[in-house]
Amino acid sequence: MLRETAAAWEPDWGVAMSHEHRDKVEAGRIARSPYVGWVTYLAQHRGTVPPLPAPVRIEKVEDKGTLIVLTPERFTASNPEHLALAERVRELLDGAGLLNPLHVEP
């Protein structure tokens, strides 16, 4: 669904994640920056996605951006391995400059 949404609407970013996972990472998040969830979409203009650890899968969405799937199985916020993987991927994406906040004109 996120792939089709990205292809049709061309958002800057998008994410599929549970409320529980969102609540766990909200405190450390910079306002207007992308979340990293089970499935994350980043528009191409944000930059190139760096190599990410297994089992993360990276898929192109036409010429518009990249879909990042953290795990092939259902991601659960109660699984410490899933949370650690999400945090590691967030660090790598942030280090590559892909999670900068949106700039909104006043």
LOVEX-86455 format. One record per atom (N, C-alpha, C, O): x, y, z; atom name. Coordinates in steps of 0.05 Angstrom, whole numbers. Layout:
% residues N
<rec xx="X" yy="Y" zz="Z" atomo="CA"/>
...
% end
This chain:
% residues 106
<rec xx="16" yy="-24" zz="0" atomo="N"/>
<rec xx="0" yy="0" zz="0" atomo="CA"/>
<rec xx="17" yy="25" zz="0" atomo="C"/>
<rec xx="11" yy="45" zz="-14" atomo="O"/>
<rec xx="39" yy="25" zz="16" atomo="N"/>
<rec xx="57" yy="48" zz="16" atomo="CA"/>
<rec xx="70" yy="52" zz="-11" atomo="C"/>
<rec xx="74" yy="75" zz="-19" atomo="O"/>
<rec xx="77" yy="31" zz="-24" atomo="N"/>
<rec xx="89" yy="33" zz="-51" atomo="CA"/>
<rec xx="70" yy="47" zz="-70" atomo="C"/>
<rec xx="78" yy="65" zz="-85" atomo="O"/>
<rec xx="45" yy="39" zz="-70" atomo="N"/>
<rec xx="25" yy="51" zz="-88" atomo="CA"/>
<rec xx="19" yy="80" zz="-81" atomo="C"/>
<rec xx="16" yy="97" zz="-98" atomo="O"/>
<rec xx="19" yy="86" zz="-55" atomo="N"/>
<rec xx="15" yy="114" zz="-46" atomo="CA"/>
<rec xx="38" yy="131" zz="-56" atomo="C"/>
<rec xx="33" yy="153" zz="-66" atomo="O"/>
<rec xx="62" yy="121" zz="-52" atomo="N"/>
<rec xx="86" yy="137" zz="-61" atomo="CA"/>
<rec xx="86" yy="141" zz="-91" atomo="C"/>
<rec xx="92" yy="163" zz="-100" atomo="O"/>
<rec xx="79" yy="121" zz="-106" atomo="N"/>
<rec xx="78" yy="123" zz="-135" atomo="CA"/>
<rec xx="57" yy="143" zz="-144" atomo="C"/>
<rec xx="62" yy="158" zz="-163" atomo="O"/>
<rec xx="34" yy="143" zz="-131" atomo="N"/>
<rec xx="12" yy="160" zz="-139" atomo="CA"/>
<rec xx="15" yy="189" zz="-129" atomo="C"/>
<rec xx="10" yy="208" zz="-144" atomo="O"/>
<rec xx="23" yy="193" zz="-105" atomo="N"/>
<rec xx="23" yy="220" zz="-92" atomo="CA"/>
<rec xx="51" yy="233" zz="-91" atomo="C"/>
<rec xx="52" yy="257" zz="-87" atomo="O"/>
<rec xx="72" yy="217" zz="-94" atomo="N"/>
<rec xx="99" yy="228" zz="-93" atomo="CA"/>
<rec xx="105" yy="244" zz="-68" atomo="C"/>
<rec xx="113" yy="267" zz="-69" atomo="O"/>
<rec xx="100" yy="232" zz="-44" atomo="N"/>
<rec xx="106" yy="246" zz="-19" atomo="CA"/>
<rec xx="136" yy="249" zz="-14" atomo="C"/>
<rec xx="152" yy="235" zz="-27" atomo="O"/>
<rec xx="144" yy="266" zz="4" atomo="N"/>
<rec xx="171" yy="268" zz="12" atomo="CA"/>
<rec xx="181" yy="243" zz="27" atomo="C"/>
<rec xx="203" yy="234" zz="23" atomo="O"/>
<rec xx="163" yy="233" zz="44" atomo="N"/>
<rec xx="168" yy="208" zz="59" atomo="CA"/>
<rec xx="142" yy="197" zz="68" atomo="C"/>
<rec xx="121" yy="210" zz="68" atomo="O"/>
<rec xx="143" yy="171" zz="75" atomo="N"/>
<rec xx="119" yy="158" zz="86" atomo="CA"/>
<rec xx="129" yy="134" zz="103" atomo="C"/>
<rec xx="151" yy="125" zz="100" atomo="O"/>
<rec xx="111" yy="125" zz="120" atomo="N"/>
<rec xx="119" yy="103" zz="138" atomo="CA"/>
<rec xx="94" yy="86" zz="145" atomo="C"/>
<rec xx="72" yy="96" zz="148" atomo="O"/>
<rec xx="99" yy="60" zz="149" atomo="N"/>
<rec xx="79" yy="42" zz="160" atomo="CA"/>
<rec xx="91" yy="32" zz="186" atomo="C"/>
<rec xx="111" yy="18" zz="187" atomo="O"/>
<rec xx="78" yy="40" zz="208" atomo="N"/>
<rec xx="88" yy="32" zz="235" atomo="CA"/>
<rec xx="65" yy="32" zz="254" atomo="C"/>
<rec xx="44" yy="45" zz="250" atomo="O"/>
<rec xx="68" yy="17" zz="276" atomo="N"/>
<rec xx="47" yy="16" zz="296" atomo="CA"/>
<rec xx="48" yy="40" zz="314" atomo="C"/>
<rec xx="68" yy="54" zz="315" atomo="O"/>
<rec xx="25" yy="46" zz="327" atomo="N"/>
<rec xx="25" yy="68" zz="346" atomo="CA"/>
<rec xx="45" yy="62" zz="369" atomo="C"/>
<rec xx="57" yy="81" zz="379" atomo="O"/>
<rec xx="47" yy="37" zz="377" atomo="N"/>
<rec xx="65" yy="30" zz="398" atomo="CA"/>
<rec xx="94" yy="36" zz="391" atomo="C"/>
<rec xx="109" yy="48" zz="407" atomo="O"/>
<rec xx="102" yy="30" zz="366" atomo="N"/>
<rec xx="129" yy="36" zz="358" atomo="CA"/>
<rec xx="133" yy="66" zz="356" atomo="C"/>
<rec xx="153" yy="77" zz="365" atomo="O"/>
<rec xx="114" yy="80" zz="344" atomo="N"/>
<rec xx="116" yy="109" zz="342" atomo="CA"/>
<rec xx="119" yy="122" zz="369" atomo="C"/>
<rec xx="136" yy="140" zz="372" atomo="O"/>
<rec xx="103" yy="113" zz="389" atomo="N"/>
<rec xx="105" yy="125" zz="415" atomo="CA"/>
<rec xx="132" yy="120" zz="428" atomo="C"/>
<rec xx="142" yy="137" zz="443" atomo="O"/>
<rec xx="145" yy="97" zz="422" atomo="N"/>
<rec xx="171" yy="91" zz="434" atomo="CA"/>
<rec xx="193" yy="108" zz="422" atomo="C"/>
<rec xx="213" yy="114" zz="436" atomo="O"/>
<rec xx="191" yy="117" zz="398" atomo="N"/>
<rec xx="212" yy="133" zz="385" atomo="CA"/>
<rec xx="206" yy="163" zz="384" atomo="C"/>
<rec xx="224" yy="179" zz="377" atomo="O"/>
<rec xx="182" yy="171" zz="391" atomo="N"/>
<rec xx="174" yy="199" zz="389" atomo="CA"/>
<rec xx="192" yy="218" zz="405" atomo="C"/>
<rec xx="198" yy="239" zz="395" atomo="O"/>
<rec xx="199" yy="211" zz="429" atomo="N"/>
<rec xx="215" yy="229" zz="446" atomo="CA"/>
<rec xx="241" yy="237" zz="433" atomo="C"/>
<rec xx="250" yy="260" zz="437" atomo="O"/>
<rec xx="254" yy="219" zz="418" atomo="N"/>
<rec xx="280" yy="225" zz="406" atomo="CA"/>
<rec xx="279" yy="237" zz="378" atomo="C"/>
<rec xx="299" yy="242" zz="366" atomo="O"/>
<rec xx="255" yy="240" zz="368" atomo="N"/>
<rec xx="251" yy="248" zz="340" atomo="CA"/>
<rec xx="252" yy="279" zz="337" atomo="C"/>
<rec xx="241" yy="293" zz="354" atomo="O"/>
<rec xx="264" yy="289" zz="316" atomo="N"/>
<rec xx="264" yy="317" zz="310" atomo="CA"/>
<rec xx="238" yy="323" zz="295" atomo="C"/>
<rec xx="231" yy="308" zz="276" atomo="O"/>
<rec xx="224" yy="344" zz="302" atomo="N"/>
<rec xx="198" yy="351" zz="290" atomo="CA"/>
<rec xx="202" yy="353" zz="259" atomo="C"/>
<rec xx="221" yy="364" zz="250" atomo="O"/>
<rec xx="182" yy="343" zz="245" atomo="N"/>
<rec xx="181" yy="344" zz="216" atomo="CA"/>
<rec xx="201" yy="326" zz="202" atomo="C"/>
<rec xx="204" yy="327" zz="177" atomo="O"/>
<rec xx="215" yy="309" zz="217" atomo="N"/>
<rec xx="234" yy="290" zz="204" atomo="CA"/>
<rec xx="220" yy="264" zz="200" atomo="C"/>
<rec xx="201" yy="258" zz="215" atomo="O"/>
<rec xx="228" yy="248" zz="181" atomo="N"/>
<rec xx="215" yy="222" zz="176" atomo="CA"/>
<rec xx="218" yy="203" zz="199" atomo="C"/>
<rec xx="239" yy="202" zz="212" atomo="O"/>
<rec xx="198" yy="187" zz="203" atomo="N"/>
<rec xx="200" yy="164" zz="221" atomo="CA"/>
<rec xx="213" yy="141" zz="205" atomo="C"/>
<rec xx="212" yy="141" zz="181" atomo="O"/>
<rec xx="224" yy="122" zz="220" atomo="N"/>
<rec xx="233" yy="97" zz="207" atomo="CA"/>
<rec xx="217" yy="75" zz="220" atomo="C"/>
<rec xx="219" yy="70" zz="244" atomo="O"/>
<rec xx="201" yy="62" zz="204" atomo="N"/>
<rec xx="183" yy="41" zz="214" atomo="CA"/>
<rec xx="188" yy="15" zz="199" atomo="C"/>
<rec xx="207" yy="11" zz="185" atomo="O"/>
<rec xx="169" yy="-4" zz="203" atomo="N"/>
<rec xx="171" yy="-29" zz="189" atomo="CA"/>
<rec xx="176" yy="-25" zz="159" atomo="C"/>
<rec xx="193" yy="-38" zz="148" atomo="O"/>
<rec xx="160" yy="-7" zz="147" atomo="N"/>
<rec xx="164" yy="0" zz="119" atomo="CA"/>
<rec xx="166" yy="31" zz="118" atomo="C"/>
<rec xx="148" yy="45" zz="128" atomo="O"/>
<rec xx="187" yy="40" zz="106" atomo="N"/>
<rec xx="192" yy="69" zz="103" atomo="CA"/>
<rec xx="197" yy="76" zz="74" atomo="C"/>
<rec xx="210" yy="61" zz="60" atomo="O"/>
<rec xx="185" yy="98" zz="65" atomo="N"/>
<rec xx="190" yy="109" zz="38" atomo="CA"/>
<rec xx="204" yy="135" zz="41" atomo="C"/>
<rec xx="196" yy="152" zz="57" atomo="O"/>
<rec xx="225" yy="139" zz="24" atomo="N"/>
<rec xx="239" yy="164" zz="23" atomo="CA"/>
<rec xx="241" yy="173" zz="-6" atomo="C"/>
<rec xx="249" yy="157" zz="-23" atomo="O"/>
<rec xx="233" yy="198" zz="-12" atomo="N"/>
<rec xx="234" yy="208" zz="-39" atomo="CA"/>
<rec xx="263" yy="210" zz="-49" atomo="C"/>
<rec xx="281" yy="213" zz="-33" atomo="O"/>
<rec xx="267" yy="206" zz="-74" atomo="N"/>
<rec xx="293" yy="206" zz="-87" atomo="CA"/>
<rec xx="309" yy="231" zz="-81" atomo="C"/>
<rec xx="334" yy="230" zz="-78" atomo="O"/>
<rec xx="296" yy="254" zz="-80" atomo="N"/>
<rec xx="311" yy="279" zz="-76" atomo="CA"/>
<rec xx="324" yy="281" zz="-49" atomo="C"/>
<rec xx="341" yy="299" zz="-45" atomo="O"/>
<rec xx="316" yy="264" zz="-30" atomo="N"/>
<rec xx="329" yy="264" zz="-4" atomo="CA"/>
<rec xx="357" yy="253" zz="-5" atomo="C"/>
<rec xx="374" yy="259" zz="12" atomo="O"/>
<rec xx="364" yy="237" zz="-25" atomo="N"/>
<rec xx="391" yy="226" zz="-28" atomo="CA"/>
<rec xx="391" yy="196" zz="-33" atomo="C"/>
<rec xx="370" yy="184" zz="-36" atomo="O"/>
<rec xx="415" yy="185" zz="-33" atomo="N"/>
<rec xx="418" yy="156" zz="-38" atomo="CA"/>
<rec xx="418" yy="141" zz="-12" atomo="C"/>
<rec xx="432" yy="148" zz="7" atomo="O"/>
<rec xx="402" yy="119" zz="-11" atomo="N"/>
<rec xx="401" yy="102" zz="12" atomo="CA"/>
<rec xx="427" yy="86" zz="14" atomo="C"/>
<rec xx="435" yy="73" zz="-5" atomo="O"/>
<rec xx="440" yy="87" zz="37" atomo="N"/>
<rec xx="465" yy="73" zz="40" atomo="CA"/>
<rec xx="460" yy="43" zz="43" atomo="C"/>
<rec xx="437" yy="35" zz="47" atomo="O"/>
<rec xx="481" yy="26" zz="42" atomo="N"/>
<rec xx="477" yy="-2" zz="48" atomo="CA"/>
<rec xx="466" yy="-5" zz="76" atomo="C"/>
<rec xx="475" yy="8" zz="95" atomo="O"/>
<rec xx="447" yy="-23" zz="79" atomo="N"/>
<rec xx="434" yy="-27" zz="105" atomo="CA"/>
<rec xx="437" yy="-56" zz="114" atomo="C"/>
<rec xx="440" yy="-74" zz="96" atomo="O"/>
<rec xx="437" yy="-62" zz="140" atomo="N"/>
<rec xx="442" yy="-89" zz="149" atomo="CA"/>
<rec xx="419" yy="-109" zz="142" atomo="C"/>
<rec xx="396" yy="-101" zz="139" atomo="O"/>
<rec xx="426" yy="-134" zz="140" atomo="N"/>
<rec xx="406" yy="-155" zz="136" atomo="CA"/>
<rec xx="389" yy="-156" zz="161" atomo="C"/>
<rec xx="399" yy="-152" zz="183" atomo="O"/>
<rec xx="364" yy="-162" zz="158" atomo="N"/>
<rec xx="349" yy="-171" zz="134" atomo="CA"/>
<rec xx="335" yy="-149" zz="119" atomo="C"/>
<rec xx="316" yy="-154" zz="104" atomo="O"/>
<rec xx="344" yy="-124" zz="122" atomo="N"/>
<rec xx="331" yy="-101" zz="110" atomo="CA"/>
<rec xx="331" yy="-104" zz="79" atomo="C"/>
<rec xx="352" yy="-112" zz="68" atomo="O"/>
<rec xx="309" yy="-97" zz="67" atomo="N"/>
<rec xx="306" yy="-99" zz="38" atomo="CA"/>
<rec xx="301" yy="-70" zz="28" atomo="C"/>
<rec xx="285" yy="-55" zz="39" atomo="O"/>
<rec xx="315" yy="-63" zz="6" atomo="N"/>
<rec xx="312" yy="-37" zz="-6" atomo="CA"/>
<rec xx="301" yy="-41" zz="-34" atomo="C"/>
<rec xx="311" yy="-57" zz="-49" atomo="O"/>
<rec xx="279" yy="-26" zz="-40" atomo="N"/>
<rec xx="266" yy="-29" zz="-66" atomo="CA"/>
<rec xx="261" yy="-1" zz="-78" atomo="C"/>
<rec xx="252" yy="17" zz="-64" atomo="O"/>
<rec xx="266" yy="2" zz="-103" atomo="N"/>
<rec xx="260" yy="27" zz="-117" atomo="CA"/>
<rec xx="230" yy="29" zz="-122" atomo="C"/>
<rec xx="217" yy="9" zz="-127" atomo="O"/>
<rec xx="220" yy="53" zz="-121" atomo="N"/>
<rec xx="192" yy="59" zz="-128" atomo="CA"/>
<rec xx="194" yy="76" zz="-153" atomo="C"/>
<rec xx="196" yy="101" zz="-151" atomo="O"/>
<rec xx="192" yy="63" zz="-176" atomo="N"/>
<rec xx="195" yy="76" zz="-202" atomo="CA"/>
<rec xx="219" yy="94" zz="-201" atomo="C"/>
<rec xx="241" yy="85" zz="-192" atomo="O"/>
<rec xx="217" yy="119" zz="-211" atomo="N"/>
<rec xx="240" yy="137" zz="-209" atomo="CA"/>
<rec xx="235" yy="158" zz="-187" atomo="C"/>
<rec xx="247" yy="180" zz="-188" atomo="O"/>
<rec xx="217" yy="151" zz="-168" atomo="N"/>
<rec xx="208" yy="171" zz="-149" atomo="CA"/>
<rec xx="223" yy="169" zz="-122" atomo="C"/>
<rec xx="227" yy="189" zz="-109" atomo="O"/>
<rec xx="231" yy="145" zz="-114" atomo="N"/>
<rec xx="244" yy="142" zz="-88" atomo="CA"/>
<rec xx="249" yy="113" zz="-80" atomo="C"/>
<rec xx="251" yy="96" zz="-98" atomo="O"/>
<rec xx="252" yy="108" zz="-55" atomo="N"/>
<rec xx="260" yy="82" zz="-45" atomo="CA"/>
<rec xx="242" yy="73" zz="-22" atomo="C"/>
<rec xx="235" yy="89" zz="-4" atomo="O"/>
<rec xx="235" yy="48" zz="-23" atomo="N"/>
<rec xx="220" yy="35" zz="-1" atomo="CA"/>
<rec xx="240" yy="18" zz="15" atomo="C"/>
<rec xx="256" yy="3" zz="3" atomo="O"/>
<rec xx="239" yy="20" zz="41" atomo="N"/>
<rec xx="257" yy="6" zz="59" atomo="CA"/>
<rec xx="240" yy="-12" zz="77" atomo="C"/>
<rec xx="224" yy="-2" zz="92" atomo="O"/>
<rec xx="244" yy="-38" zz="75" atomo="N"/>
<rec xx="229" yy="-58" zz="90" atomo="CA"/>
<rec xx="248" yy="-70" zz="111" atomo="C"/>
<rec xx="267" yy="-83" zz="103" atomo="O"/>
<rec xx="242" yy="-65" zz="136" atomo="N"/>
<rec xx="261" yy="-74" zz="157" atomo="CA"/>
<rec xx="263" yy="-104" zz="160" atomo="C"/>
<rec xx="284" yy="-115" zz="162" atomo="O"/>
<rec xx="240" yy="-117" zz="161" atomo="N"/>
<rec xx="239" yy="-146" zz="165" atomo="CA"/>
<rec xx="219" yy="-159" zz="147" atomo="C"/>
<rec xx="198" yy="-147" zz="141" atomo="O"/>
<rec xx="224" yy="-184" zz="138" atomo="N"/>
<rec xx="204" yy="-198" zz="121" atomo="CA"/>
<rec xx="180" yy="-207" zz="139" atomo="C"/>
<rec xx="157" yy="-209" zz="129" atomo="O"/>
<rec xx="185" yy="-212" zz="164" atomo="N"/>
<rec xx="163" yy="-219" zz="182" atomo="CA"/>
<rec xx="150" yy="-194" zz="194" atomo="C"/>
<rec xx="161" yy="-172" zz="191" atomo="O"/>
<rec xx="128" yy="-197" zz="206" atomo="N"/>
<rec xx="114" yy="-175" zz="218" atomo="CA"/>
<rec xx="131" yy="-161" zz="240" atomo="C"/>
<rec xx="141" yy="-175" zz="258" atomo="O"/>
<rec xx="135" yy="-136" zz="237" atomo="N"/>
<rec xx="151" yy="-120" zz="257" atomo="CA"/>
<rec xx="134" yy="-116" zz="281" atomo="C"/>
<rec xx="110" yy="-108" zz="279" atomo="O"/>
<rec xx="145" yy="-121" zz="305" atomo="N"/>
<rec xx="131" yy="-116" zz="330" atomo="CA"/>
<rec xx="148" yy="-99" zz="348" atomo="C"/>
<rec xx="171" yy="-104" zz="352" atomo="O"/>
<rec xx="135" yy="-79" zz="360" atomo="N"/>
<rec xx="150" yy="-61" zz="378" atomo="CA"/>
<rec xx="156" yy="-74" zz="405" atomo="C"/>
<rec xx="171" yy="-63" zz="421" atomo="O"/>
<rec xx="146" yy="-98" zz="410" atomo="N"/>
<rec xx="152" yy="-112" zz="434" atomo="CA"/>
<rec xx="177" yy="-130" zz="430" atomo="C"/>
<rec xx="186" yy="-143" zz="449" atomo="O"/>
<rec xx="187" yy="-132" zz="406" atomo="N"/>
<rec xx="210" yy="-148" zz="400" atomo="CA"/>
<rec xx="236" yy="-130" zz="401" atomo="C"/>
<rec xx="239" yy="-113" zz="384" atomo="O"/>
<rec xx="253" yy="-135" zz="421" atomo="N"/>
<rec xx="277" yy="-118" zz="423" atomo="CA"/>
<rec xx="295" yy="-119" zz="399" atomo="C"/>
<rec xx="308" yy="-99" zz="393" atomo="O"/>
<rec xx="296" yy="-142" zz="385" atomo="N"/>
<rec xx="313" yy="-144" zz="361" atomo="CA"/>
<rec xx="302" yy="-126" zz="339" atomo="C"/>
<rec xx="317" yy="-113" zz="324" atomo="O"/>
<rec xx="275" yy="-125" zz="336" atomo="N"/>
<rec xx="263" yy="-107" zz="316" atomo="CA"/>
<rec xx="269" yy="-78" zz="323" atomo="C"/>
<rec xx="276" yy="-62" zz="305" atomo="O"/>
<rec xx="266" yy="-70" zz="348" atomo="N"/>
<rec xx="271" yy="-43" zz="356" atomo="CA"/>
<rec xx="301" yy="-35" zz="352" atomo="C"/>
<rec xx="306" yy="-13" zz="343" atomo="O"/>
<rec xx="319" yy="-54" zz="358" atomo="N"/>
<rec xx="347" yy="-48" zz="353" atomo="CA"/>
<rec xx="353" yy="-45" zz="324" atomo="C"/>
<rec xx="369" yy="-27" zz="316" atomo="O"/>
<rec xx="341" yy="-61" zz="307" atomo="N"/>
<rec xx="345" yy="-59" zz="278" atomo="CA"/>
<rec xx="335" yy="-32" zz="268" atomo="C"/>
<rec xx="348" yy="-19" zz="252" atomo="O"/>
<rec xx="311" yy="-25" zz="277" atomo="N"/>
<rec xx="299" yy="1" zz="268" atomo="CA"/>
<rec xx="317" yy="24" zz="276" atomo="C"/>
<rec xx="321" yy="43" zz="261" atomo="O"/>
<rec xx="328" yy="23" zz="300" atomo="N"/>
<rec xx="346" yy="44" zz="310" atomo="CA"/>
<rec xx="372" yy="45" zz="294" atomo="C"/>
<rec xx="381" yy="66" zz="287" atomo="O"/>
<rec xx="383" yy="22" zz="288" atomo="N"/>
<rec xx="407" yy="21" zz="272" atomo="CA"/>
<rec xx="403" yy="32" zz="244" atomo="C"/>
<rec xx="419" yy="48" zz="233" atomo="O"/>
<rec xx="380" yy="25" zz="231" atomo="N"/>
<rec xx="374" yy="35" zz="205" atomo="CA"/>
<rec xx="369" yy="66" zz="206" atomo="C"/>
<rec xx="378" yy="80" zz="189" atomo="O"/>
<rec xx="356" yy="75" zz="227" atomo="N"/>
<rec xx="351" yy="104" zz="231" atomo="CA"/>
<rec xx="378" yy="118" zz="233" atomo="C"/>
<rec xx="382" yy="139" zz="220" atomo="O"/>
<rec xx="397" yy="107" zz="248" atomo="N"/>
<rec xx="423" yy="120" zz="251" atomo="CA"/>
<rec xx="437" yy="121" zz="224" atomo="C"/>
<rec xx="449" yy="142" zz="217" atomo="O"/>
<rec xx="437" yy="100" zz="208" atomo="N"/>
<rec xx="450" yy="99" zz="182" atomo="CA"/>
<rec xx="437" yy="119" zz="163" atomo="C"/>
<rec xx="451" yy="134" zz="148" atomo="O"/>
<rec xx="411" yy="120" zz="162" atomo="N"/>
<rec xx="396" yy="139" zz="144" atomo="CA"/>
<rec xx="402" yy="168" zz="153" atomo="C"/>
<rec xx="406" yy="185" zz="136" atomo="O"/>
<rec xx="401" yy="173" zz="179" atomo="N"/>
<rec xx="407" yy="199" zz="189" atomo="CA"/>
<rec xx="436" yy="208" zz="183" atomo="C"/>
<rec xx="440" yy="230" zz="174" atomo="O"/>
<rec xx="454" yy="189" zz="186" atomo="N"/>
<rec xx="482" yy="195" zz="180" atomo="CA"/>
<rec xx="487" yy="201" zz="150" atomo="C"/>
<rec xx="505" yy="216" zz="143" atomo="O"/>
<rec xx="469" yy="190" zz="133" atomo="N"/>
<rec xx="471" yy="196" zz="104" atomo="CA"/>
<rec xx="455" yy="221" zz="97" atomo="C"/>
<rec xx="454" yy="228" zz="73" atomo="O"/>
<rec xx="444" yy="235" zz="117" atomo="N"/>
<rec xx="429" yy="260" zz="111" atomo="CA"/>
<rec xx="401" yy="256" zz="100" atomo="C"/>
<rec xx="390" yy="275" zz="90" atomo="O"/>
<rec xx="390" yy="232" zz="103" atomo="N"/>
<rec xx="364" yy="226" zz="91" atomo="CA"/>
<rec xx="340" yy="233" zz="109" atomo="C"/>
<rec xx="317" yy="232" zz="100" atomo="O"/>
<rec xx="346" yy="239" zz="134" atomo="N"/>
<rec xx="324" yy="243" zz="153" atomo="CA"/>
<rec xx="322" yy="272" zz="162" atomo="C"/>
<rec xx="310" yy="278" zz="183" atomo="O"/>
<rec xx="333" yy="290" zz="146" atomo="N"/>
<rec xx="331" yy="318" zz="154" atomo="CA"/>
<rec xx="302" yy="327" zz="154" atomo="C"/>
<rec xx="286" yy="318" zz="138" atomo="O"/>
<rec xx="295" yy="345" zz="173" atomo="N"/>
<rec xx="267" yy="354" zz="175" atomo="CA"/>
<rec xx="258" yy="369" zz="149" atomo="C"/>
<rec xx="275" yy="380" zz="135" atomo="O"/>
<rec xx="233" yy="368" zz="144" atomo="N"/>
<rec xx="222" yy="383" zz="122" atomo="CA"/>
<rec xx="225" yy="413" zz="128" atomo="C"/>
<rec xx="222" yy="422" zz="150" atomo="O"/>
<rec xx="231" yy="428" zz="107" atomo="N"/>
<rec xx="233" yy="457" zz="110" atomo="CA"/>
<rec xx="206" yy="468" zz="101" atomo="C"/>
<rec xx="197" yy="465" zz="78" atomo="O"/>
<rec xx="193" yy="482" zz="120" atomo="N"/>
<rec xx="166" yy="493" zz="114" atomo="CA"/>
<rec xx="168" yy="523" zz="115" atomo="C"/>
<rec xx="177" yy="535" zz="134" atomo="O"/>
<rec xx="160" yy="536" zz="93" atomo="N"/>
<rec xx="160" yy="565" zz="91" atomo="CA"/>
<rec xx="139" yy="576" zz="111" atomo="C"/>
<rec xx="117" yy="566" zz="112" atomo="O"/>
<rec xx="146" yy="598" zz="125" atomo="N"/>
<rec xx="127" yy="611" zz="143" atomo="CA"/>
<rec xx="104" yy="624" zz="128" atomo="C"/>
<rec xx="87" yy="636" zz="141" atomo="O"/>
% end
